Amino acid sequence: MDVGKLNLNRVVHLKGVTLFCLVGLLICLLAVGVESETFLRHLFQVTPIVLVIAIGLLKSRWFRSGAFGLFACWAFFMVLIWLYLVGVQTFFTGNFTVFEIVLTVVMGGLCIIGVVVNTRPDPTVGWPMHVSVSIAFTLCQLVVMWLSLFGHRLGALL
């Protein structure tokens, strides 16, 4: 068996799993937006996910690195939500419906799969670049999340 062909098949499979998890995460987040009547906020929050999906569809070698950063970031957000639900104070507030809680569990599962599948970089991307791209997309998601939650306060600061 040709080792090069085996590695190529593995990479294609990992990209497919990554795309599936990203699309699932996107759908869950938009469903939360509909359920919580905050659809526009959630539509804004998913923009980094849409960007990484587009990068993946363009067959960029940075796809899995960007996805790793987003999965790690959203896994962190899910943990914060679960901590809030058990009474630990986080920046999340409000009441979560059973449907929203189920969606956070699904999103957490998708994120765990995404992190595990994308921990190692694409063979054409070295570790330093994998880490750099992952951090860049994590920071992008954090900025988008902050703006979606607290951006309305910027006007008072100016």
N, C-alpha and C positions, 0 to 999 in steps of 0.2 A: 504494500500500500504506500502511496506517495505521501510523505509527511507534509509537504507543502500544500497539497490538496486538502488534507485533513485539517490543517491550520486555517485555511481559507474557509472551509465549511464551518468550522467552529466560530470564526469571526462573524460570518453571515448569520449564524444562529444567534449569537449574542446580540447583534444589532437588531434582529427581529424581536427578541425578548425585550430589549430596551425600548424599542418603538411601541410595543404592546403596552408596557408598563407606563410609559409617558402618556399615551392616548387614554389609558384607563384613569390615570391621575387627573388628566385634563377633564374628562367627563365627570368624574366624582366631584371635582372642585366646582364645576359649573352647576352640577345638581345641588350642591350645598348652597350656591348662590340663589338658585330658584327657590329652594326650601326656606331659606332664611330671609328671602326678599332683599338680598344684597347682590343681585346678579351683576350689576355694573362693576361693583368692587371686585367680585371674583373674576370677572372678565379681564379686568386690569391685572389682577394677581397672576393669571395664567400666561401673560405675555412672554415671560422667559421660557416657559414650557413650549409655547408655540414656536418660538425662535429656534429652540433646540430640535424640535420635530422637523422644522424646515431645513435645518442644517443636516439632519439625518437623511431627509429625502433627497438632498443634493449630494449625498454620499461623501460628505466631508469626513476626514479622519478625526476631526475634533468632536464628533457627535457623542461618542461614549464618554469622553472626558467631561463635556458640558452636562450631559445627563447625570453623571455621577454627582456633580455638585448640586444639581437640583434635587435629586433623590435624597441626598444627605440633608439638605436644608428642609425639605418637606417632612422628612422623618423627624427632625428636630421639632418642627411645628406640631406634628401629631403628638409627640411626647408632651409638649407644653399644654396642649388641649387636654390630654388625658390627666395630667397633673391637676389642671384646673377643675376637671370634672370630679376629682376625688378630694377637692378642697384646698389644694395648694394654690397660692396666689401667683398668677402669671399676668401677662398683659392681655390675655384673652378674657373677655367678659361675656355676659349674656346667658341665655338659656339655650341648651342644645336639645333638639328633638331626638327621638330614638333613631329616626332615619339619618340624621346628621351624625350621630354617634356611630352607627353602623358604617357610614361612609368613611369616617376617620379610621376605623379598623381596616377597611378595604384599602384605603390610601396608605396606611402604615404598612400593610402587607406588600403592596406594589412597590413602595419605597425600599423596603428591606430587600426584595428581589432585585430591584434596580441597583442598589448599592453593592450587593454581592456579585452580580453579573458584571458590573463595571469597575470593580476595584482595580483590576489590572488594566493597564492602558492598551489601546489598539496597538497591534504590532508595529505600525508605522509611526507611532508617537512614543517618545521616550518618557521616562518617569518625571523629569522636571517639567516638561510641557504638560503632561497629564495633570499634575498637581496644580500648575499655574492656571490652566483652563478651568479646572474644577473650582478653584478658589474664585476665579473671575465670575463664573456663573452663580456660585453661591452668593457672592456679594451683590450681584445684579438682582437675585431673587429677594435678598434681605432689603435692599433699597426699595424695590417695588412693593414689598409687603409693608414696609414702614410708611411709604407714601400713601398706600391704600388705606391704612388705619389712622395715620396722624397727619397726612398732607394738608388737610383742611386748616390745620393750625399754622401753616406757613404764612398765610396772609396776616396773621396777628403779629408775626415776628418782623415783617417787612415795614 
